[in-house]
Amino acid sequence: MASRIAAEASAYLRQHADQPVDWWPYGSAAFASARERDVPVFLSIGYAACHWCHVMAGESFADASTAAYLNEHFVAIKVDREERPDVDNTYMAATQTLTGAGGWPMSVFAFPDGRAFHAGTYFPPVPRSGTPSFMQVLAAVREAWEIRRPELEVQADTLAAHLGSVADGQRAMLSAVLAAPGGSEPRHEALDAALDKLLEIEDPTGGFSPAPKFPPNPALDFLLQFAAGPSPRAPEALSLAGRTLEKMALGALHDLPGGGFSRYCVDGQWRVPHFEKMLYDNAQLLGLYSRFAALTPDPGQRELATRAATGIVTWLCRDMVLPGGAFASSLDADVIEADGSHAEGSCYLFSDEQLAELVPKQWAVLAPLLDGRTLESEIPDQDTAHTLAFAVLPVPSQWLAWDAAVPALLAARSARPQPSRDEKVVAAWNGLAIQGLALAAVLLGDAAALDLAQAAAARLWEGHWDASRSGAPLLRVSYPGSAASGVPGLLEDYAAVALGFQALAVASGEERWQKRAALLLDAALELFILDGLPVESASGDAMLLAARSGRSSIEALDDALPSAVALLCSALLDRAGTLAAAGTGGEDPHGSVERGRVSALLGFVPRLAGRVPHAMGASLAVLARLGAGTGTELVLTGGTTEQRAGARALGMLAGVAQPVGAQQRPAAPDGGLAAYVCRGGVCLAPVSGLAALRGVLLPYLPGA
């Protein structure tokens, strides 16, 4: 049987191309086939780096009898959730509604028009711990389809109506009104309430939840932005963020020898990671650790944060950069051993015996520092392979020993089978990576980071953007050696790439990136704002609309990525600030239209800030930047290269907009630096020293 998905660009789909299942790629043709055959649709949704996707593939989809049954009674569709997050989001909502939980692989059964009626995640090949086998599920769905289809119609309609009401609720939430500019008190109260709630729910081991522990990136973004704001509680926010950032960087979530962070940890101590490495996590963490390294007054934390950030840059350069300069999506959680078996994370594990043999000169110093676990969360014996983690912040002598040991550890690792790489280029994730690299370039003086950012940005612009492509000037995905696929960009893609370009403009001093960011934002406002409110996708997918009773969807809360609403608001606020500060706002010289859009979209934040701040950190970070409704801009003239670099770093830490290009304001009388801090188009008297500028922009934080 010729596979329909063998020629697909998606690595996830191609992983399944040799299976006996007659897989279809997602699209109207697959649903039309189900309609013609009068059979239900089975959607299997996952991604290339997913461990449990590999497990179910080997157990069920590679089994000839299971595949034959699936082919006879269903139309099977394989969906790469990273290519089509709009598909994933819709059916994940259905799965969570039906089962109370979600995850990948996701297994959804639907009518040929797209309405879901049954769903789950991983199903084992035999019944296990109360979970039916996959064959039992298939047989039960087939029986219900043939005997009780009217009941399935009722269930599908009820579920679609519920999902539609959830979409209505999201739109109603986004219709809430934020206090008008000048009425800043509710905003300050919201930020304080969010900080109070995060302090209340902080886990002693770091983060804001028990195991499984994911890096709470958007919440940390809010805390660092709060710490850079005009509140006497700034040190409190910085300390809270620092405790989690430190615990994550010391733990095995952080690949201490090789750089980069895994997706999450299955235990509560950050010691046992699920080893897939995602670009979107590391892109966010790069910016967070760069900012924290520049903000914290603690030298030990600064050293750790700097190493975490530069390690991500090293990992991106070594393992993730593709021909042309863009970044791959992920590294697999599993390693394929010589016998063809899958082993999760095996290339990263060492026993004490192996470590003592590899680094005999450093072992006596490092042994008391290391605190890894086996994959079963057990304290290992000397000859049991375990993860690598630090028990405490290393002192200088331990860092020296560690640096001397790393080359031998990496050499040993490189001789082992390596995880596969998904070479899909996702526009949004690359945009966030460009933003993180720009922050590292400015805040840490990392020239390699700037080079990587510029190369990735050039590849995105050349390969993903085409202004003549009506309705979809930005495409979401591309693959090495080929043009971008026809998958239209989502709101998150336009907003995240705009943010990356805005940060790169500041880091590089090149005005073209701000102009390109403006084009992306203009297109986003045209495509994704309907009746004043945002939508996730502009594609009008008939199956997804049917699954939600005809409603378009948008999610205002954060997930693994910041919400698209927050990304858009952050980029709009930056554009408003650069226009106002540069005096090029045209009919809107103070950026009030853009700020009005931001205020309108963030109206829901104060009501929820004290209840679920961990789910809306990115929006809270924008609210903290918005301040009293005016925002803040930094305009620089004159000065040495070093002075301007220091001033740009302070501006980035404070989250203020910085126009790039020639400015009309005068330099200091001696040609030295003049830094103008402006709010609402009104600028304070210029300051000439970096210490004075830090006092204006970061008034409640001591110098690091």
Summary of the structure (lengths in Angstrom):
residues: 704
radius of gyration: 25.6
end to end distance: 64.3
largest distance: 87.8
contacts: 2602
relative contact order: 0.10
helix: 50%
strand: 11%
